[in-house]
Amino acid sequence: MILTRDCHGGLATGSGFAIDKRKIVTNWHVVADDNSDPDSTIDPRPWILTYDRGWRRGSVLGSTPSPDTAVIQLDPDEPDMNQTLEWADDEVKDGDFVASMGYPGLERLEFQLTVAKVTDSHTTNASAEGAEPVPSFKMDKVLSARTGPGNSGGPIVKADGRVVGVLTWGRFDLRTWFGSDGPEVRSAVNAIDKSPERASVACDADSKQRFPLTYVVKLGTFPNVDEYMERLEVVEDAGPDGAQVIWANTANSDEWDGFLLSNYPYVMLAGPFDSREKAYEARDLYQHAVDNAGQKDKFSVGVVPRLQFAESQAETNDAPKQCAEFRKGTVQVAGVTPSDPLKFRDQPTTKGSVLDNLYNEEVLQLTTDDPVEADGFTWIRVAPAKDNGTICGWVAKKYTTA
């Protein structure tokens, strides 16, 4: 999977394949800031997610909108690619069965292989308006996986695994796709390899204008809060200085650019780390800690938006307002489950930041504030007794009893 960032703070993904241990082929429009403009600037430093879930960085050696091709070279300190593909010597013809491989945006980080049948082996297409049409072939999907935006740049292979083309675009029915002919792409790749060019960019590769990404350690995924809390207690104690532990659930995963995460009920992450090496060092610390605690989890190193850590830290540093006055009385939390606790929020809305998770039988002190109607709930302002009544927040009244 190829992950690029434009100068307007956007993220985009495509697919690619290694032709040797250091070079990866993808589409020009995958790395372009504006894929409708053949003169568009590009992201010169894309991120690469390999099939074994390892993250790498590379630089664009060169690119051309016609044929829709770009070549990425891995950074010198990155490990070699351990799976490479070879070009086919023969071309496709009508009736041939081929397979398109890649990472469609419809699926989060899930590799897909889609079988298709070549129906027009002598057609032309151009990915950008104004770009010169190039020899291509049309395919109709036959079976298996979903396809969608994100497949662009992925290899099209015959049964022997050799590359006969590169997927460039498809129709909105997600069944008909077009691939640039292998010989055309191969010729473009050879030309780029012989004469690498400096990329035309609109802002620096790691400018503040581009969406900042950072290395993290993914600590685990759990079906309920109890298991999550068990792991959290262990990893917080084991964490290196400066590492912050944060988490997300499926309810807010879209805010985390879900394609960078796994779609599970709970995701615990630690970071940010300035380098992959530091992230791996932290992973070993966490792994050792949970092993000693008798828990069985395997942690991995990933990449997520750095902004998520900044926002989480800001919520931690912005202390909620102190509670000054209380009504005469308390309420108890009721009607919630361990996997779906009551959210104690800083605002009377489901969009408010979660200050804490509350569970059945926890005692809440009522404040003098009037109830508020929002998002289909009646909200009451309370102070949990476990915090000595010093931190105020809001809970949905239906989950409490007098």
VEXGU-564929 format. One record per residue (C-alpha): residue in three letters; residue number from 0; x, y, z; chain. Coordinates in steps of 0.5 Angstrom, whole numbers. Each point is the difference from the previous one (the first is absolute). Last residue first. Example, Ala and Ser with C-alpha at 12.3 -4.5 7.8 and 13.67 -1.06 7.14 Angstrom:
<rs>
- rest nr east north up kette
- ser 1 27 -2 14 A
- ala 0 -2 -7 2 A
</rs>
This chain:
<rs>
- rest nr east north up kette
- ala 401 -63 16 85 A
- thr 400 1 -4 -6 A
- thr 399 5 1 -6 A
- tyr 398 1 -2 -7 A
- lys 397 -6 4 -3 A
- lys 396 3 7 3 A
- ala 395 5 0 -6 A
- val 394 7 2 3 A
- trp 393 3 7 1 A
- gly 392 7 2 3 A
- cys 391 2 3 7 A
- ile 390 7 -2 3 A
- thr 389 1 1 8 A
- gly 388 -5 -4 3 A
- asn 387 5 -5 3 A
- asp 386 2 -3 -6 A
- lys 385 -3 -6 2 A
- ala 384 -7 4 1 A
- pro 383 -1 1 -7 A
- ala 382 -2 8 -1 A
- val 381 -6 1 -4 A
- arg 380 -4 4 -5 A
- ile 379 -6 -3 -3 A
- trp 378 -2 -1 -7 A
- thr 377 -6 -2 -3 A
- phe 376 1 -4 -6 A
- gly 375 -2 0 -8 A
- asp 374 6 4 -2 A
- ala 373 -1 5 5 A
- glu 372 -5 2 5 A
- val 371 4 4 6 A
- pro 370 -2 -1 8 A
- asp 369 1 6 4 A
- asp 368 7 1 4 A
- thr 367 0 -1 8 A
- thr 366 4 -6 0 A
- leu 365 -2 -7 1 A
- gln 364 5 -5 3 A
- leu 363 2 -6 -4 A
- val 362 0 -7 4 A
- glu 361 3 -6 -4 A
- glu 360 -5 -6 0 A
- asn 359 1 -2 -7 A
- tyr 358 6 3 -4 A
- leu 357 3 7 -2 A
- asn 356 5 1 -6 A
- asp 355 4 7 1 A
- leu 354 1 7 -3 A
- val 353 -3 -2 -7 A
- ser 352 0 6 -4 A
- gly 351 -7 3 -2 A
- lys 350 -3 -3 -7 A
- thr 349 -5 -4 4 A
- thr 348 -3 7 3 A
- pro 347 0 3 7 A
- gln 346 7 2 0 A
- asp 345 6 -2 4 A
- arg 344 -2 -7 -1 A
- phe 343 -1 -6 5 A
- lys 342 -2 -6 -5 A
- leu 341 -4 -6 3 A
- pro 340 4 -6 -1 A
- asp 339 -1 -5 -6 A
- ser 338 4 -6 0 A
- pro 337 -1 0 8 A
- thr 336 -8 1 -1 A
- val 335 -4 6 2 A
- gly 334 -7 0 3 A
- ala 333 2 3 6 A
- val 332 5 6 3 A
- gln 331 -3 2 7 A
- val 330 -2 7 2 A
- thr 329 1 5 5 A
- gly 328 -3 5 5 A
- lys 327 -1 7 2 A
- arg 326 2 4 -6 A
- phe 325 7 2 0 A
- glu 324 5 6 -1 A
- ala 323 7 2 -2 A
- cys 322 2 -6 -5 A
- gln 321 7 2 -3 A
- lys 320 0 1 -8 A
- pro 319 3 -6 -4 A
- ala 318 8 1 0 A
- asp 317 2 1 -7 A
- asn 316 7 -4 0 A
- thr 315 -4 -7 -1 A
- glu 314 -4 3 -6 A
- ala 313 6 3 -3 A
- gln 312 4 -6 1 A
- ser 311 -5 -4 -4 A
- glu 310 0 6 -6 A
- ala 309 7 -1 0 A
- phe 308 0 -7 -1 A
- gln 307 -5 0 -5 A
- leu 306 4 5 -4 A
- arg 305 5 -5 -1 A
- pro 304 -4 -4 -5 A
- val 303 1 -7 0 A
- val 302 6 -5 -2 A
- gly 301 1 -7 3 A
- val 300 4 -4 4 A
- ser 299 -2 -7 3 A
- phe 298 -2 -3 6 A
- lys 297 -2 -7 2 A
- asp 296 -4 -2 5 A
- lys 295 0 -5 5 A
- gln 294 -1 2 8 A
- gly 293 4 -4 5 A
- ala 292 2 7 3 A
- asn 291 7 -2 -2 A
- asp 290 -2 0 -7 A
- val 289 -3 6 1 A
- ala 288 6 4 2 A
- his 287 5 -3 -5 A
- gln 286 -5 1 -6 A
- tyr 285 0 8 3 A
- leu 284 7 1 0 A
- asp 283 1 -4 -7 A
- arg 282 -5 5 -3 A
- ala 281 4 6 3 A
- glu 280 6 -2 -3 A
- tyr 279 -4 -1 -7 A
- ala 278 -3 7 1 A
- lys 277 7 3 1 A
- glu 276 3 -4 -6 A
- arg 275 -6 2 -5 A
- ser 274 2 7 2 A
- asp 273 -3 7 3 A
- phe 272 -5 -4 5 A
- pro 271 -7 2 2 A
- gly 270 -1 -4 3 A
- ala 269 -5 -6 3 A
- leu 268 -6 -2 -3 A
- met 267 -6 -4 3 A
- val 266 -5 -2 -5 A
- tyr 265 -7 -2 2 A
- pro 264 -6 -3 -3 A
- tyr 263 4 -2 -7 A
- asn 262 0 3 -7 A
- ser 261 8 0 0 A
- leu 260 3 7 -1 A
- leu 259 3 4 -6 A
- phe 258 -6 -1 -4 A
- gly 257 -4 3 6 A
- asp 256 2 7 -1 A
- trp 255 0 1 8 A
- glu 254 -6 4 -1 A
- asp 253 -4 -6 -3 A
- ser 252 2 -4 6 A
- asn 251 -4 4 5 A
- ala 250 -6 -6 1 A
- thr 249 5 -5 -2 A
- asn 248 4 1 6 A
- ala 247 6 4 1 A
- trp 246 6 0 5 A
- ile 245 6 4 3 A
- val 244 7 -2 3 A
- gln 243 5 6 0 A
- ala 242 7 -1 0 A
- gly 241 5 5 3 A
- asp 240 4 -5 4 A
- pro 239 -1 -7 -2 A
- gly 238 -6 -4 2 A
- ala 237 0 -6 5 A
- asp 236 -5 3 5 A
- glu 235 -5 3 -6 A
- val 234 1 -7 -3 A
- val 233 -3 -4 6 A
- glu 232 -6 4 2 A
- leu 231 -2 1 -7 A
- arg 230 0 -8 -1 A
- glu 229 -5 -1 6 A
- met 228 -4 6 -2 A
- tyr 227 -1 -3 -7 A
- glu 226 -2 -6 2 A
- asp 225 -5 3 5 A
- val 224 -2 4 -6 A
- asn 223 -3 -5 -5 A
- pro 222 2 -3 -6 A
- phe 221 7 1 0 A
- thr 220 5 3 -5 A
- gly 219 8 1 2 A
- leu 218 6 4 1 A
- lys 217 1 3 -7 A
- val 216 7 3 1 A
- val 215 0 7 -4 A
- tyr 214 4 3 -5 A
- thr 213 -2 7 -2 A
- leu 212 -4 4 -6 A
- pro 211 -1 7 -1 A
- phe 210 -5 2 -5 A
- arg 209 4 5 -5 A
- gln 208 0 7 1 A
- lys 207 5 -1 6 A
- ser 206 5 -1 -6 A
- asp 205 3 -7 0 A
- ala 204 1 -1 -7 A
- asp 203 0 8 -1 A
- cys 202 -5 3 -4 A
- ala 201 -3 1 -7 A
- val 200 4 -6 -3 A
- ser 199 3 -1 -6 A
- ala 198 5 -6 1 A
- arg 197 7 0 -2 A
- glu 196 1 -5 -6 A
- pro 195 3 -7 -1 A
- ser 194 3 -2 -7 A
- lys 193 1 -7 -1 A
- asp 192 -5 -2 5 A
- ile 191 -5 4 -2 A
- ala 190 1 -2 -7 A
- asn 189 0 -8 2 A
- val 188 -7 2 4 A
- ala 187 -3 3 -6 A
- ser 186 2 -6 -5 A
- arg 185 -3 -5 5 A
- val 184 -6 4 1 A
- glu 183 -1 0 -8 A
- pro 182 2 -7 0 A
- gly 181 -5 -2 6 A
- asp 180 -6 3 -4 A
- ser 179 -4 5 5 A
- gly 178 -6 -3 3 A
- phe 177 -7 2 0 A
- trp 176 -6 -3 4 A
- thr 175 -7 -2 0 A
- arg 174 -3 -3 6 A
- leu 173 0 6 5 A
- asp 172 -7 3 -3 A
- phe 171 4 7 1 A
- arg 170 4 -2 -6 A
- gly 169 8 -1 1 A
- trp 168 7 3 0 A
- thr 167 7 -2 -1 A
- leu 166 1 -7 1 A
- val 165 7 -2 -2 A
- gly 164 2 -5 -5 A
- val 163 2 -7 -2 A
- val 162 4 -1 6 A
- arg 161 2 -8 1 A
- gly 160 -3 -4 5 A
- asp 159 0 -6 -4 A
- ala 158 -8 0 0 A
- lys 157 0 7 -3 A
- val 156 2 7 4 A
- ile 155 -3 7 0 A
- pro 154 4 4 5 A
- gly 153 -3 5 5 A
- gly 152 1 7 -2 A
- ser 151 -7 2 1 A
- asn 150 -4 -5 5 A
- gly 149 -1 6 5 A
- pro 148 -6 2 -3 A
- gly 147 -5 -6 -1 A
- thr 146 0 -8 0 A
- arg 145 -3 -5 4 A
- ala 144 3 -7 0 A
- ser 143 -2 -7 -3 A
- leu 142 -3 0 -7 A
- val 141 0 1 -8 A
- lys 140 1 8 0 A
- asp 139 0 2 -7 A
- met 138 7 3 -3 A
- lys 137 2 5 -5 A
- phe 136 7 0 -4 A
- ser 135 4 6 -1 A
- pro 134 5 3 -5 A
- val 133 1 8 2 A
- pro 132 -4 6 0 A
- glu 131 4 6 0 A
- ala 130 -2 5 6 A
- gly 129 -4 6 -1 A
- glu 128 -5 -3 6 A
- ala 127 3 -5 4 A
- ser 126 0 -7 0 A
- ala 125 0 -1 -7 A
- asn 124 -3 -6 -4 A
- thr 123 1 -5 -6 A
- thr 122 -3 -6 -2 A
- his 121 3 -7 -3 A
- ser 120 -1 -5 5 A
- asp 119 -8 1 0 A
- thr 118 -3 -6 5 A
- val 117 5 -2 4 A
- lys 116 -3 -4 6 A
- ala 115 1 2 7 A
- val 114 2 -3 7 A
- thr 113 1 4 6 A
- leu 112 5 0 5 A
- gln 111 0 4 6 A
- phe 110 4 2 6 A
- glu 109 -3 3 6 A
- leu 108 2 6 3 A
- arg 107 -7 3 1 A
- glu 106 -4 -3 -6 A
- leu 105 -4 5 -5 A
- gly 104 6 4 -1 A
- pro 103 3 -6 -4 A
- tyr 102 6 -3 2 A
- gly 101 3 -4 -6 A
- met 100 0 -5 -5 A
- ser 99 -3 -1 -7 A
- ala 98 0 -7 -2 A
- val 97 -1 -2 -8 A
- phe 96 -4 -5 -4 A
- asp 95 1 0 -7 A
- gly 94 -6 1 -5 A
- asp 93 3 5 -4 A
- lys 92 7 1 0 A
- val 91 6 1 5 A
- glu 90 7 2 -2 A
- asp 89 6 -5 0 A
- asp 88 7 1 3 A
- ala 87 -3 1 7 A
- trp 86 3 5 5 A
- glu 85 3 -3 7 A
- leu 84 -3 1 7 A
- thr 83 4 1 6 A
- gln 82 -1 -2 7 A
- asn 81 5 1 6 A
- met 80 0 7 -1 A
- asp 79 7 2 3 A
- pro 78 1 4 7 A
- glu 77 -1 7 0 A
- asp 76 7 4 2 A
- pro 75 1 2 -7 A
- asp 74 -7 3 -2 A
- leu 73 -4 -4 -4 A
- gln 72 -1 2 -8 A
- ile 71 -7 2 -2 A
- val 70 -1 -1 -8 A
- ala 69 -6 4 -3 A
- thr 68 -5 -2 -6 A
- asp 67 -6 2 -3 A
- pro 66 3 -1 -7 A
- ser 65 -1 6 -1 A
- pro 64 0 4 6 A
- thr 63 7 -1 1 A
- ser 62 4 -1 7 A
- gly 61 7 0 2 A
- leu 60 5 -3 6 A
- val 59 -6 1 5 A
- ser 58 3 0 7 A
- gly 57 -1 -6 5 A
- arg 56 -2 -1 7 A
- arg 55 -2 -7 3 A
- trp 54 -6 -3 5 A
- gly 53 0 -8 1 A
- arg 52 -7 -3 0 A
- asp 51 3 -7 -4 A
- tyr 50 -3 3 -6 A
- thr 49 4 6 0 A
- leu 48 -3 7 2 A
- ile 47 4 5 -4 A
- trp 46 0 8 2 A
- pro 45 1 5 -6 A
- arg 44 6 5 0 A
- pro 43 -1 4 -6 A
- asp 42 -7 2 0 A
- ile 41 -2 2 -7 A
- thr 40 -1 7 -3 A
- ser 39 -5 0 -6 A
- asp 38 2 1 -7 A
- pro 37 -4 -6 -3 A
- asp 36 -6 4 4 A
- ser 35 -6 -5 2 A
- asn 34 4 -4 5 A
- asp 33 1 6 4 A
- asp 32 5 -1 6 A
- ala 31 3 -5 -4 A
- val 30 3 -7 3 A
- val 29 -5 -4 -1 A
- his 28 -1 3 -7 A
- trp 27 6 -2 -3 A
- asn 26 -2 -7 2 A
- thr 25 5 -5 3 A
- val 24 7 -4 0 A
- ile 23 4 -1 6 A
- lys 22 8 0 0 A
- arg 21 5 -3 5 A
- lys 20 -1 -8 0 A
- asp 19 -2 0 -8 A
- ile 18 -6 1 -3 A
- ala 17 -4 1 6 A
- phe 16 -8 2 -1 A
- gly 15 -4 5 1 A
- ser 14 -7 2 3 A
- gly 13 -4 7 2 A
- thr 12 -1 4 6 A
- ala 11 -2 8 1 A
- leu 10 1 4 6 A
- gly 9 -2 8 0 A
- gly 8 3 6 3 A
- his 7 0 4 -5 A
- cys 6 7 -1 -2 A
- asp 5 -1 -7 -2 A
- arg 4 1 -6 3 A
- thr 3 2 -7 -3 A
- leu 2 -1 -7 3 A
- ile 1 2 -6 -5 A
- met 0 -3 -7 2 A
</rs>
